[in-house]
Amino acid sequence: MKKSIFLLVFFSSIYSFSQSLTGNKLLEKAIQFHDPNNQWSSFNGTLYVKMETPKRSPRLSKITIDLPNEYFRVRAKRDSISNIYELKKKKCSASTIGEKFKKELTKEEWKQKLDEDCKRANLYKNYYTYLYGLPMKLRDEGTIIHQKVEKKTFKGKDYLVLKVSYDEAVGKDTWYFYFNPNTYAMEVYQFFKDESKNDGEYILLSGLEDINGIKMPKKRAWYYNNNNGYLGTDYLSSKQ
């Protein structure tokens, strides 16, 4: 009898907790785990990332992010070719090492190349600061936090799941973030361009790398949502 009463009280408390945990509260608990001293807004550090993809040589990237000074630089090397993209506030530059142009570029072609390089530099900046700035980046303007927190089982593990969408000017994808119900560590995220088509990808996170006081996922493995097809894995380190 006592055991039955205990179980009833236990499950009632779990249900009550899940009902009172809003999306905003879950996000704050996750940020408290990953960035307990609120370091992300003043982040100035270097990340080393090794990306492995099927049937290709690994890509080694050195990524410098200095948020207070609006500076970003990435040098990505695969085989003997290195591509460098740099942003100093709104000024951009790019270069390639190990490969020569096959022809001289005209003035118009150089202008077009510069425009393309600047777009790519901004693309890399947004990509790396978003993924390695999670879940703190979910505080950014234009982010819509859905307040209903769901419990889901994914790949055999139980999670608290936060749904996120964006103002149209920011982005059109729908994201789901899966947090450990005990520690609030972020362990999976998933996005859809059109959820009815089950498109997009999911990313499995494992391990933690402490960089400037922030707990970042050490390993990220990428898969397609629709067929679980494997895309690749990247490995983060604070040292080269």
C-alpha positions in Angstrom: 0.0 0.0 0.0 2.8 2.4 1.0 4.6 1.6 -2.3 1.5 2.4 -4.3 1.0 5.7 -2.6 4.7 6.6 -3.1 4.5 5.8 -6.8 1.3 7.9 -7.1 2.9 10.9 -5.4 6.1 10.5 -7.5 4.4 10.4 -10.9 2.0 13.2 -9.8 5.0 15.4 -9.0 6.6 14.6 -12.4 3.4 15.4 -14.2 3.0 18.6 -12.2 6.6 19.6 -13.0 6.2 19.0 -16.7 3.0 21.1 -16.7 4.7 24.0 -15.0 7.9 23.9 -17.0 7.5 26.5 -19.8 9.7 26.8 -22.9 11.4 29.9 -21.4 12.1 28.1 -18.1 13.6 25.1 -19.9 15.8 27.3 -22.0 17.1 29.2 -19.0 17.9 25.9 -17.2 19.8 24.7 -20.3 21.7 27.9 -20.6 22.6 27.6 -16.9 24.1 24.2 -17.6 26.0 25.2 -20.7 27.0 28.8 -19.8 26.7 29.1 -16.0 28.7 32.3 -15.8 27.1 34.0 -18.8 30.3 34.0 -20.9 28.8 33.7 -24.4 28.0 37.4 -24.9 31.7 38.3 -24.4 33.1 35.2 -26.0 36.6 35.6 -27.5 38.2 32.3 -28.3 39.4 29.8 -30.9 37.8 26.5 -31.9 39.4 23.7 -33.7 37.0 21.5 -35.6 37.7 18.3 -37.6 34.9 17.3 -40.0 34.7 13.8 -41.3 32.3 13.0 -44.1 31.9 9.7 -46.2 34.2 9.3 -49.1 36.0 12.6 -48.5 39.2 13.7 -46.8 38.7 15.3 -43.4 38.4 19.0 -43.2 40.3 20.8 -40.5 39.0 24.2 -39.4 40.5 26.8 -37.1 37.7 29.2 -36.1 38.3 32.5 -34.3 35.2 34.2 -32.8 35.5 37.6 -31.0 32.0 38.8 -30.3 32.8 42.1 -28.5 34.9 43.2 -31.4 32.7 41.8 -34.1 35.5 39.7 -35.5 35.3 36.3 -37.2 37.9 34.2 -39.0 37.9 30.6 -40.3 40.7 28.7 -42.0 39.4 25.5 -43.4 41.9 23.0 -44.8 41.2 19.8 -46.8 44.1 18.0 -48.4 46.6 20.7 -49.6 43.9 23.4 -50.1 43.1 26.0 -47.4 40.3 28.6 -47.7 40.4 31.6 -45.4 37.4 33.9 -44.7 37.6 36.9 -42.4 35.2 39.5 -41.1 36.2 42.6 -39.3 32.9 44.2 -38.4 31.4 44.6 -41.9 34.7 44.4 -43.8 35.4 41.0 -45.4 38.4 39.3 -47.0 39.0 35.8 -48.4 41.9 33.9 -49.8 42.8 30.4 -51.0 46.2 28.8 -50.4 47.5 25.9 -52.4 45.5 26.5 -55.5 46.1 29.0 -58.3 43.6 30.6 -60.6 43.5 29.1 -64.0 43.0 32.5 -65.6 43.4 36.2 -64.9 40.2 37.7 -63.7 38.7 40.9 -65.1 37.8 43.8 -62.9 34.1 42.7 -63.0 35.0 39.1 -62.3 37.0 40.2 -59.2 34.1 42.3 -58.0 31.8 39.3 -58.4 34.3 37.0 -56.6 34.5 39.5 -53.7 30.8 39.6 -53.4 30.6 35.8 -53.3 33.4 35.6 -50.8 31.7 38.1 -48.5 28.5 36.2 -48.7 30.3 33.0 -47.8 32.2 34.6 -45.0 29.0 35.8 -43.4 27.5 32.3 -44.0 30.3 30.7 -42.1 30.1 33.3 -39.3 26.4 32.7 -38.9 26.7 28.9 -39.1 29.5 28.6 -36.5 28.3 31.2 -34.0 24.8 29.7 -34.1 25.7 26.1 -33.7 28.5 26.6 -31.1 26.5 29.4 -29.4 23.6 27.1 -28.6 21.5 27.1 -26.6 22.4 30.7 -25.7 21.7 31.9 -29.3 18.0 31.0 -28.7 17.8 34.3 -26.8 18.4 36.2 -30.0 15.9 38.6 -31.4 13.5 37.0 -33.9 13.6 33.7 -32.1 10.1 32.3 -31.2 10.2 30.0 -28.1 7.1 27.7 -28.0 6.0 27.5 -24.4 4.7 23.9 -24.4 7.5 21.6 -23.4 7.0 18.0 -24.6 8.5 14.7 -23.3 9.8 12.5 -26.1 11.8 9.4 -26.5 14.4 9.6 -29.2 16.9 6.8 -30.0 15.9 5.1 -26.8 16.5 8.0 -24.5 14.0 10.3 -22.8 14.1 14.1 -23.3 12.5 17.4 -22.6 11.9 18.9 -26.0 11.8 22.6 -26.9 10.2 23.8 -30.1 11.7 26.9 -31.8 10.7 28.8 -34.9 11.7 32.2 -36.2 10.3 35.4 -37.5 10.2 35.3 -41.3 13.0 37.8 -41.7 15.3 35.6 -39.6 14.6 32.1 -40.9 11.9 29.7 -42.0 13.1 26.4 -40.5 11.5 24.8 -37.4 13.9 23.4 -34.8 13.5 21.0 -31.9 16.0 20.9 -29.1 16.3 17.8 -26.9 17.5 18.3 -23.3 18.5 15.7 -20.7 15.7 15.8 -18.1 18.1 15.5 -15.2 21.0 17.9 -16.2 19.3 20.0 -18.9 22.3 19.4 -21.2 21.5 19.7 -24.9 22.0 16.3 -26.4 20.1 16.4 -29.8 18.8 19.0 -32.1 16.7 18.6 -35.2 15.4 20.9 -37.9 12.8 20.8 -40.7 12.2 23.0 -43.7 8.8 21.4 -44.2 7.9 19.1 -41.3 5.0 17.5 -43.2 7.7 16.1 -45.6 10.0 14.9 -42.8 12.9 16.7 -44.5 15.8 18.3 -42.8 18.3 16.7 -40.4 18.9 15.7 -36.8 22.2 16.0 -35.0 23.3 13.7 -32.1 25.6 15.4 -29.6 28.0 13.7 -27.2 30.8 14.7 -24.9 31.6 18.2 -23.7 34.5 20.6 -24.4 34.9 23.5 -21.9 36.0 26.5 -23.9 36.2 29.8 -22.0 33.8 28.5 -19.3 31.2 27.3 -21.8 30.3 23.7 -22.2 30.1 23.0 -25.9 29.3 19.7 -27.6 32.5 17.9 -28.4 31.0 15.6 -31.1 28.2 16.2 -33.5 26.9 13.5 -35.8 24.6 14.5 -38.6 21.8 12.4 -40.2 18.8 12.9 -42.5 15.4 12.9 -40.9 13.7 10.9 -43.6 16.0 7.9 -43.9 18.5 8.2 -41.1 21.2 8.6 -43.8 24.6 9.5 -42.3 26.1 12.8 -43.4 29.2 13.3 -41.3 30.6 14.0 -37.8 32.6 16.9 -36.5 34.8 17.0 -33.5 35.5 20.1 -31.4 38.7 20.8 -29.5 40.1 23.8 -27.7 43.6 22.9 -28.9 45.1 22.1 -32.3 
